[in-house]
Amino acid sequence: MSLLELRGVQKYFGADHVLKGIDLAIEEHEVICLIGPSGCGKSTLLRCVNALEPIQGGEIVLDGELVSGRGVDVNALRQEVGIVFQSFNLFPHKTVMQNITLGPIKVLKESKAEAKERARILLARIGLSEKANEYPDRLSGGQQQRVAIVRALAMQPRVLLLDEITSALDPELVSEVLNIVRQLAVEGMTMILATHEMNFAREVASRVCFLESGVIVEVGVPDQIFTAPKQARTAEFLERIIAAGRL
């Protein structure tokens, strides 16, 4: 059994059919990269997995348990499935340490000492130990995004969702964030990334999914998708990416 399964997932926003029967199984320790044109449904798919958006058809199963539909314990799900957004979403009135420890203390019921110790370890890992008592507006965009990733990791999730986490960053700050994700991939974190960073997807992904208009057009290992796509639409998309100098 796969760790996470999406079975025929449907999502509507009013009359707009955004996800049209998504089927995808993710194994533990896999890194799945979602690529495709803007508006294809990548971010919506991630938000549905984390129950930030309800689905209107199909089901989502985590480790054999249904985690979509009525009656699902959303808080329990979000302990297992963390998400990091492109806009950081740090609390501006709380320090870095407070941002990281809030969830473990409130939701996981950890002691302050325990939560702070894990936060210190995680901050040291990303080279931001000295920023523990700073407020987010005193950090660069890249530093804020690294803190946002650590905040998600502090909840000890089994799956981490990353939604275009570099798209709001200046180009020179992108690498410092991608290095963290690269490290997590090496350590075996199960991740699903929606990304426009094609070279990065090619490097870290176990599999790449090309989406368009709410449908998974093609799934394959990076070499197959990027060098020998089977679907004409995948090839057309990648040709445009190459022409734009992004692959």
Secondary structure, 3 states (H helix, E strand, C coil): CCCEEEEEEEEEECCEEEEEEEEEEECCCCEEEEECCCCCCHHHHHHHHCCCCCCCEEEEEECCEECCCCCCCHHHHHHHEEEECCCCCCCCCCCHHHHHHHHHHHCCCCCHHHHHHHHHHHHHHCCCHHHCCCCHHHCCHHHHHHHHHHHHHCCCCCEEEEECCCCCCCHHHHHHHHHHHHHHHHHCCEEEEECCCHHHHHHHCCEEEEEECCEEEEEECHHHHHHCCCCHHHHHHHHHHHHCCCC
